Amino acid sequence: MEEFATLSYGGREVRLPVIVGSEGERAIDITRLRERTGLITHDPGFANTGCCRSAITFVDGERGVLRYRGIPVEELAAHSTFKETAFLLVHGRLPSPRELTRFSVLLNDHSLVHEDMKIFYQNFPRSSHPMGILSSMVNALRSFYPELQNLEEEVNVTVTRLLSKVRTMAAMSYKISRGHTVVYPRPDLTYCANFLNMMFSTPVRPYEIDPEVVRALNVFLILHADHEQNCSTAAVRLVGSARVNLYAAISSGIAALWGPLHGGANQAVIEMLAAIRGEAGGVRKALARARDPADPFRLMGFGHRVYKTYDPRAKILKEVVHGLLDRLRLEDPLLDCARELEEAALQDPWFVERRLYPNVDFYSGILLRAIGIPTNMFTVLFAIGRLPGWIAQWKESLEDPEGRLWRPRQIYVGPTERRYVPIEAR
């Protein structure tokens, strides 16, 4: 039986349909609100606005639940690979052995980047942030690899191009920024092992691939593969609604992810730890400042806008991080500081009462530092992980029968009509 919500306004009542999701979520359909009442809604930050119906990712912030295509992220992190998870998100199902092999072959075939693109890299100023470079270079891919007309072919080819080439481009940007020889992908290595080898192998010191480090990177990428309608995903959908090519839509997502309140948070965690370690009082002083409402300081990597309990991704990554740190036996003052801060915050009643637990950004920053990823490359790794989610969301929006050009409304609060004053009379 169809449900309705009743809005009373101007002496009359308007019935608005209630949409029910597969997990029981309810939403008031206001598609015809302005047409029927002359009203629009005001929702800064869109915290209460559903922009689409989606079958990709389910998030329940109150219960700490995250599922991709119905599969709990805990199961994917424990048993899957990033490559298989990417297939799941884009195609809506787990691949058969034959499909996964075919997907792997495509990723390998499209892993090389056009040699002319090296010229672009070499002409960016050395101080350029890798995220700005990556956003520009992904957009430039359209010039080298024109989009295809058939949607199925577009998805299969362009998707694998992006998943494979962005990984290569990220490693290439790092190598060029250091003045090192570019390392090309190898057909005998897995997706994550290939990236690590392209990042760290040199002609004088071949990179020794540690299976535990490869597994840790796989888990990191899986946990970042999608997260419902966050800032960067909404950017991809919004730009994609204008029917731009996939490269341009993904480029917009990378630009949005660059922000310190979104993907840049894991980089901010490491910068915060460096600042805490450099101050007298260290962790104790940082916790006191975070508790002080008059102090603008806040702990990066704690709490989450959606999760009101422990971030399920943080639970998984915490275990991976601690296991990897024990295995690698690293001597790093910042990692020691992170462990001390984590332990102190989890025992502090003020943080526990407010559910300000370490989130995925806190542990991902520590993990990437332990692997050896430079701090300014952290968000690039996030972008590689989020690629399949962006692609899946772009594809879904393209196929959505309710899809239309995004064009939010506003409440105008500027001056009312006034006359133009000629310059000589001002």
N, C-alpha and C positions, 0 to 999 in steps of 0.2 A: 504494500500500500504506500502511495507516494506521500511524503511528509512536506509540510510547509511551515515557514516562519511568518508571523504576521507583523507588519510594520504599521504603526499608527502615526499618521502625519497629516496636518492640515484638515483635521476633521474627518478623515477617511482612512480606511484600512487597506493595505496592499499585501497580498499573499505572495511570498517568495519561496520557490522550490528549495528543498534541502537535499543536497547531494550526499550520498553515503559511500565512502570508500570501502575497499575490500577488507581493511583492518578495522572498520567501524568508525573511522573519522567522519565527522559531519561538517558540511560547509553550506552556507547560504548562497544560493545562486543569484547574484545581483546583475546578471547580464542585461536585463531590461529595466534596471532600477531608474536610470535617468529618464528613459523613455516614458515610464509610467508615473514618476513622481517629480521629475525635474531635479532630483538630488543626485550627488555623487558621494562616495565615501572618502574619508580622510584617514590615511593609515601610514604615517611616516615610517620609512624603513620596510614597509610591506610585511610587518611581523604577523599580521592577522589576515593576509590576503593570499589566496591560492591562485597562482597564475596559470595553472594548467592541470589536467589529469595526467598522471604518469604511472607507468607500470615498471619503472626501473628500480628505484631505491625507496625503501621504507625506513623512516627514522621515528622512534618514539623517545623523546627526550626525557620524559618522566620515568620510564622504565629502563632507559639505557639500552635500547634495541637498535641495531643497524643490520639491514638485510639487503643483499643485491639480488634482484629478481626472485625474492622469497627465500634465498639461502642465507642463513646467519653468517655474518662476516667472520665469526670465530671459526666456523668450519672451513671457510675458504682460506683463512690465514694458516690453519693447521694442515690442510691437505692439498690445496690448490697451488698453482703458480700464477704469476701476474699475467702471463700470456693467456692462460686458460680463463682467468677472471675477465680479461679484456674481451675475449670472445663471448663470454656469458653476458656481459653488459651490452655489447653491441648487437648481438643476435638474439638475446632473450632466453638462451638455453645453454647448457653445458655442451661442448663439442664431443662428437664421437672421436675415437682414436684416429680415424682417417681424416676427419675435418681438422683436428688439431695438428696433424702432420702437414696437411695442406696449408694451414695458417702459418705454421713455422717456416715452410718453404717460401711463402709470399713475403714474410717478414725479412727473411734472409735475402731474397731477390731484390727487395726495395731498400736495403739498408745503406747503400752508397748514396752520397750526396753529389750533385753535379759539381765538377771541378771548378767551374766558373764562380761558384758561390764562395769559394775561398777568398776571392778578391774583395767581396763585401766584408768578410770578417776582418781582413787585414787593414781595412780603411776605417773601421770604428776606432775612436780614441781608446787608448789602453785603459782609461779610467771608466769606460762604459760599464754599466751594470749588466750582467749576463741575461737578466730578464728582459731588459729593453732590446738587447740584441736578438734574443730568441723570438720575441713578438714580431720584430721587423723581418727576421729571416723566414718565419713561418708564413707571413704574408707574401714574401717574395717567392715562395714555392709555387704560387699560382702562375708566375711567369714561366717557370721551368717545366711545370707539369699541369697543363690546362685541364680543367674539369671535364669529366666525361658526360655524355648525354643520358645514358641509361643509369637509372638510380641504383639498381642492384650492382652494376659494374662499378659505379661511383663509390658505393659503400665498400665493396671488396677491395678495390685497388687504392682509392684515396685514403681509406682508413689505414690500410697496412703501410702505405707510404708515410703517413703521419706518425704512426706508432714506431716505425722503424727509423725514419730519418730524423725525427726530433731527438731521439736517443743519440744518434751519430752526431747531429749538429751541436748538442749540448757538450759532448766530449770534445768535439773539434774546437768549440769556442774557448774551452778551458786550455787546451793545448796551445792554441794560437796566442792566447793572452799571456802565456808564460814563455813564448818564443820557442816552443818545442815542436818537434816533428809530429805531424798528425798521424795517429794510429788508426788504421782501417779496421772495420768489423771482420770477424773471422767466422766462417760457416760452421766450424766445429764447436762453437761455444753457445751456451744458452743466452737468452735475452739479457738477464742481469749480469752474468759473467762477462758477456761481450762488452757491456757498458763499463764495468770496472776495469777491464783490460784496456779499453780505449782511453780511459781516464788516466791510468797509472803506469801503463807499460812504457818503457823507453828503450832505445837501441842499446843502452849500456846496462840496463837492469830490467829484465823481463818481469812482469807482474806475476806473483805467485797467487793463484786463485784458491781462496779458502772457502770450502763449501758452506761453512757456517756464516761467513760474511755474505755470500750469495743468497743464502736462505733469508738472512736478516733484511737484505735489500728487497727481496721478493715480498716479504711481509709488509715492509714499509710501503711499497707501491700498491699492494692490494688494499691496504687500509686507507689509502688516499684516492682510490679509483673513482669513487663517486660519493656524494653526500647530499643528495636531494637538491633543492633549489637555493643553493648558497649564492654568494655574490658573483663569482666567476661563471657559474653555470647559468645563472639568470642573464648574465651578459651575453653568453653564447646564444641562448634562446632569443634574447631581444634582438641582437644583431642578425641572427639567422632568420628572424621573422621578416626581414626585408629581402629575403631570398638571395643573400650574398653567397659567394662560394664558401665551401667548408674551411678553407685555409684562413679566410678573413674572419670567419666566426671564431675559430680557435685562437687566432691572434688576439681578438678582443678578450677572450677568457684569460689568456696569459697576462695581458695588461692589467686586468682586474685582480688576478691572483697576486700580482706584484705588491699590492698594498700591505702595509704592516699590520692592519687589522684583519687580514685574511691570510694569504699564503706566506707573507713575510714574517708571521709570528714566530716560526721556529728559528729564524735568523735572529729575531729580537731576543729570544731566550738566551742564546749564547752571548749576545752583547750585554744582556742584563747580568749574567753570571760573571762576566769579566769585570763589570762595574762593582758587583757585590764583593768579589774577591779583592778588589783593589781598595776597598774602604775599611777603615777600622771598625770593628764590631761585626763585619761581614753579614752572615745569615741572620743573626739575632737582630741587628739593626734594620735589615731589610724587612723582616716580618713585622717589626714595630711600626715602620713607616707605612706598610701596607694596611695595617689596622687603623691608622690615624686618618679620620675622614677629612682633615684639613690638609693632608699631604697628597699632592697629585700623583705620587708614585704608586704604581701597581705592579704586582708580580706577573710577568709575562709567562704564559704557559699554564695558568691556573684558571679554572672555571671555564664555562662554555655557554654561548648564547642559547643553544638548543638543549644541551644535556643538563638536567637538574639533579642528576646523580652522576656516578663515575662514568666518564666517557668510555664506551666499550672498546674503542680502538686503543685508548691509553692502557687499559688492562692488559691487552695483548702485547702491545709494544713495550710495556714495562718489563714483562717477563723476558722478551727477546733481548732488550737492552742489558738487563742485569746478567743474563747468560753470556752475552757477547763480551761484556766488559771483563767478566771473570775469565773467559777463555783467552782473550787477547792480552790480559794482564797489563793494561796500559797505565802508564804513569803520567797523568794529566791533571793539573791542579783544578781546571775548570770542571772536569768530570767528577772530581772529588767534591767540589763545591755543590754541584748538582745533586749528588747523593745526599749531602748534608741538608740542603734546602728541602728536598723531597721528604726526608725523614722528619724534619722539624715541622713542616707544614701539615703533614698527616697526623701529627700528635697535638697540634695547636687547636684548642676548642673553638677559637674564633673562626678559623678556616673550615673546620669540620661542620660547625653549625650552619654555615653559609654554603656548604657543599662546594667549596672552592678547592676541588681536587686537581692534581696535575692532569692536564689534558694531552691530547695526541701531539700537540706542538712541542710540549716540554720534552717528551721522550724522543720525538723524531729529531730534534736538534742535537740531543746527546748521541743518538744512534749515528747520525750522519757524520758528526765530528769524530766518533770512534772509528768509523770506516775510513776516514781521511778526506772526506769531501770538504772543500773550502767553504767557509761560511757564506760567501756571496753566491755560492751555487746551490744552497739549500732549497730555495724557492724553485729553482729549475728542476730539481728532483721531484718536488711536489707537482710541478706541471706535467712531467713525464707520467707520474702516477695518475693524475686526474684526466689525462687524455682520453682513455676509453669512456669515461663518464661523460665528458663533454660531447664526444662523438655520438654516443648513444642518445643523449638528450637532443642534440641537433637533428638526428635521424628521426626520433620520435615526433618532434615538433613539426618536421616536414611532412610526416604522414598523418598528422592529427587533423581529422575532418573539421574540428572546431578552430583550427589554427588560423590566425590572422595577424596582420601587422600590429606589433605592440605600440600603443600610443596612450600612455597614462594621462589622466586629467590632473588638474591642479586647482587649488583655491587661491585665486588672485587676491593679494593684499596690498597692491601698489596704489598710486594716486588714481583718483577718478579722472574723468575727462577734463583736460585743460588746454588752453590755447598756446600755440607756438609764439614765442616772443622773438622778433628779429634781433640780430646780434647788436645793432646800434642802440637798441632800447634796453639792453640788459645792464 
